Amino acid sequence: GLYDFVGLTAGFYCVRYGPLDPALGFLVPFSDDDPTEPSSAPLTSSDNFTLCADCTYIHSFQVATPVDLYIEKSGPASTVVGQTVTYTYTVGNLGFTAATGVTVLDDVCGAPAYVSGDTDLDGELDIDEVWTYTCNCTVTGTAPNPLVNVVEVTSIQPDLDPLDNVDTWSIDLYTAGIQVEKELVEPGDGEACIGETVYFTVTVTNNGTIP
């Protein structure tokens, strides 16, 4: 896209792309030098500039076909401290074009391993593909209870709805704790002859949080 201003007098100008400008359709601004918007997600194509008398200023910007990534995460509802849990991630694209540079990151598990879904093996998440990832994580005794972690998927292209790029999963943690105590009952003096029956009391206690 181009802005071409001719014959303006010298002075300071500010021009913004707004609702009255020609619609971009499903295209979205991808990068420009708009000082009012973050460079990573320009929502408009605007520019501040100063014109000299009888000069021309051209402002150009790029547009991109957006993606609409989503991610869904699943795992066990509960586990025992010390055990290894496996999370499963499903990633899809509801946008208008294939997503490149797809990255999945979990704040507890790290970067999950890709399993399947790239049917044409081109490394791009096409709109008709659903990719699957998994990640294993050993629950330590210092983990909060419940253990809640967040996963996010991103790509190089602008995303129409980044709200569904994030998902969470919560696991209730339990502790297994068995205590065994053994006490001699007979003979009381602790001495027995060969062939004599000896009696013990064995007490088993569950000090954990699960049966």
Order of alpha helices (4+ residues) and beta strands (2+ residues): beta-beta-beta-beta-beta-beta-beta-beta-beta-beta-beta-beta-beta-beta-beta-beta
